[in-house]
């Protein structure tokens, strides 16, 4: 026979397990007080990355330049990244010659070691690099930009390594409810770069 004490302990344990399960679901799908419930998938599993990512606004460029800010000759062109991680029917990517720049729209993320990944190639000078910046507003409403990556790439499409960006939001001062809207800017550096970017993904929910 199970004693009343054992029953109470089992009840408490059940409540704890339910709370943990609910918390995990919130982290995976967002909640009303945090980020929206973005759809997430393990797009980089073929490269042994088990994290869940969501597409940045029009991060696949399949809606043309909608949601992006392009300058200096940056353009949406025909030709998708060669792995087609989203859809075999995808057919567009972003072209970035030297002197150009492109910024995504904003994605809400939770404040704990957020990462982003995308696909990239450079058919121009190997001396050119691609600067990746995270853009956000600080507690005073001032727009901030911090470099989170300076990449090199070959002439064939490859996924980047995970680019960690939230550590850079700790200064200047940032006060939030645990979430922040971030965008990303891509800028070729050096002469002769002919960069292509496609399928920009963000891990918005603490790596879940």
C-alpha positions as CSV (number, residue, x, y, z in Angstrom):
1,X,0.0,0.0,0.0
2,X,1.2,3.5,-0.9
3,X,1.3,5.9,2.1
4,X,-0.2,9.4,2.0
5,X,3.4,10.7,2.2
6,X,4.4,8.8,-0.9
7,X,1.2,10.0,-2.7
8,X,2.0,13.6,-1.9
9,X,5.6,13.2,-3.1
10,X,4.4,11.7,-6.3
11,X,1.9,14.5,-6.8
12,X,4.6,17.1,-6.3
13,X,6.9,15.3,-8.8
14,X,4.1,15.1,-11.4
15,X,3.5,18.9,-11.0
16,X,7.2,19.6,-11.4
17,X,7.4,17.5,-14.6
18,X,4.3,19.2,-16.1
19,X,5.8,22.6,-15.4
20,X,9.1,21.6,-17.0
21,X,7.3,20.3,-20.1
22,X,5.2,23.5,-20.3
23,X,8.4,25.6,-20.0
24,X,10.0,23.6,-22.8
25,X,7.0,24.1,-25.1
26,X,7.1,27.9,-24.4
27,X,10.8,28.1,-25.3
28,X,10.2,26.1,-28.5
29,X,7.2,28.0,-29.7
30,X,7.2,31.4,-28.1
31,X,4.4,32.9,-26.0
32,X,2.1,35.9,-25.8
33,X,4.5,37.9,-23.6
34,X,7.7,36.9,-25.6
35,X,8.5,36.4,-29.2
36,X,5.9,35.2,-31.7
37,X,5.5,31.5,-32.4
38,X,7.9,31.2,-35.3
39,X,8.0,28.0,-37.2
40,X,11.3,26.2,-36.5
41,X,13.1,23.3,-38.2
42,X,16.5,21.6,-38.0
43,X,17.6,22.9,-41.4
44,X,21.3,22.3,-40.7
45,X,21.0,18.8,-39.5
46,X,23.0,17.5,-42.5
47,X,25.9,19.4,-41.1
48,X,25.5,17.9,-37.6
49,X,23.8,21.0,-36.2
50,X,20.7,19.9,-34.1
51,X,19.5,23.4,-33.3
52,X,16.1,24.7,-34.5
53,X,16.1,27.7,-36.8
54,X,13.5,30.0,-38.3
55,X,13.9,31.9,-41.5
56,X,14.7,35.6,-41.2
57,X,12.0,37.8,-42.9
58,X,12.2,36.8,-46.6
59,X,15.5,35.2,-45.7
60,X,15.3,33.0,-48.8
61,X,14.8,35.9,-51.2
62,X,11.9,34.2,-52.8
63,X,9.8,37.3,-52.5
64,X,12.3,39.5,-54.3
65,X,13.8,42.3,-52.1
66,X,10.7,42.6,-49.9
67,X,11.7,43.3,-46.3
68,X,15.4,43.9,-47.2
69,X,17.3,47.2,-47.5
70,X,19.7,47.0,-50.4
71,X,22.3,49.5,-51.5
72,X,25.4,49.9,-53.7
73,X,24.5,47.3,-56.3
74,X,23.1,44.6,-54.1
75,X,20.4,42.7,-55.9
76,X,18.1,39.7,-55.8
77,X,19.2,37.4,-58.7
78,X,18.3,34.0,-60.1
79,X,20.0,31.0,-58.6
80,X,19.4,29.3,-55.3
81,X,21.9,27.9,-52.8
82,X,22.7,24.4,-54.1
83,X,21.5,22.4,-51.1
84,X,17.8,23.6,-51.3
85,X,17.3,23.2,-47.6
86,X,13.9,24.9,-47.7
87,X,12.3,23.9,-50.9
88,X,13.5,22.3,-54.2
89,X,11.4,25.0,-56.0
90,X,13.4,27.9,-54.5
91,X,15.2,29.9,-57.2
92,X,16.6,33.2,-55.8
93,X,19.5,34.5,-53.8
94,X,21.2,37.8,-52.9
95,X,24.1,39.1,-54.9
96,X,26.6,41.5,-53.2
97,X,29.4,43.0,-55.2
98,X,32.2,45.0,-53.5
99,X,30.8,48.4,-52.4
100,X,27.3,47.1,-51.7
101,X,25.4,46.3,-48.5
102,X,22.1,44.5,-47.6
103,X,20.1,44.3,-44.3
104,X,17.4,41.9,-43.4
105,X,14.2,42.7,-41.6
106,X,13.9,42.2,-37.8
107,X,13.4,39.0,-36.0
108,X,12.4,38.7,-32.3
109,X,14.9,36.6,-30.3
110,X,15.3,35.6,-26.7
111,X,18.4,36.8,-24.9
112,X,20.6,33.8,-24.4
113,X,23.4,33.1,-26.9
114,X,21.4,33.5,-30.1
115,X,22.9,32.2,-33.3
116,X,22.3,32.6,-37.0
117,X,23.5,30.7,-40.1
118,X,23.1,31.2,-43.8
119,X,24.6,30.0,-47.1
120,X,27.3,31.9,-48.9
121,X,29.8,31.9,-51.7
122,X,32.3,34.3,-53.3
123,X,33.1,34.1,-57.0
124,X,35.3,37.1,-56.9
125,X,38.6,38.0,-55.2
126,X,39.7,35.6,-52.4
127,X,41.0,38.7,-50.6
128,X,37.5,40.0,-50.1
129,X,35.7,39.2,-46.8
130,X,32.0,39.4,-45.8
131,X,31.2,41.5,-42.7
132,X,28.2,40.4,-40.8
133,X,26.6,42.8,-38.3
134,X,23.8,42.5,-35.8
135,X,21.5,45.6,-35.7
136,X,19.3,46.5,-32.8
137,X,18.0,49.4,-30.7
138,X,19.5,50.1,-27.2
139,X,17.6,51.2,-24.1
140,X,17.7,54.8,-25.3
141,X,16.2,53.9,-28.7
142,X,19.5,54.4,-30.5
143,X,20.2,52.2,-33.5
144,X,23.3,50.0,-32.8
145,X,25.4,47.8,-35.0
146,X,28.0,45.2,-33.9
147,X,30.2,43.0,-36.1
148,X,29.6,39.4,-35.3
149,X,31.5,37.8,-38.2
150,X,34.1,38.5,-40.9
151,X,33.8,35.6,-43.3
152,X,35.8,34.1,-46.2
153,X,34.2,31.7,-48.7
154,X,35.0,29.8,-51.9
155,X,33.2,29.7,-55.2
156,X,30.7,27.0,-54.3
157,X,27.8,27.3,-51.9
158,X,28.5,26.3,-48.3
159,X,26.7,26.9,-45.0
160,X,28.4,29.2,-42.6
161,X,29.4,28.0,-39.2
162,X,26.9,29.2,-36.4
163,X,27.4,32.9,-35.9
164,X,26.8,33.9,-32.3
165,X,25.4,37.3,-31.9
166,X,23.5,37.9,-28.6
167,X,26.7,38.3,-26.5
168,X,27.3,41.5,-28.5
169,X,24.1,43.0,-27.2
170,X,25.4,43.4,-23.6
171,X,26.9,46.8,-24.4
172,X,25.9,49.6,-24.8
173,X,23.1,49.3,-22.3
174,X,20.1,47.2,-23.3
175,X,17.1,46.7,-21.1
176,X,14.4,44.3,-22.4
177,X,11.7,41.9,-21.2
178,X,14.0,39.0,-22.2
179,X,13.5,39.5,-25.9
180,X,15.0,41.9,-28.5
181,X,14.4,42.6,-32.2
182,X,17.5,42.0,-34.3
183,X,18.3,42.4,-38.0
184,X,21.5,41.5,-39.9
185,X,23.6,43.5,-42.3
186,X,25.9,41.9,-44.9
187,X,28.8,44.1,-46.4
188,X,31.6,42.9,-48.6
189,X,35.0,44.2,-47.6
190,X,38.0,44.6,-49.8
191,X,38.1,44.9,-53.6
192,X,36.8,42.5,-56.2
193,X,34.3,40.6,-54.0
194,X,31.4,39.0,-55.7
195,X,29.4,37.5,-52.9
196,X,26.1,35.6,-52.8
197,X,24.0,35.0,-49.7
198,X,20.9,32.8,-49.4
199,X,18.6,31.3,-46.8
200,X,19.4,33.4,-43.7
201,X,18.2,31.5,-40.6
202,X,18.0,32.6,-36.9
203,X,17.8,30.5,-33.8
204,X,15.3,32.6,-31.8
205,X,14.4,30.4,-28.8
206,X,17.6,29.8,-26.8
207,X,18.8,26.9,-28.9
208,X,15.7,24.7,-28.3
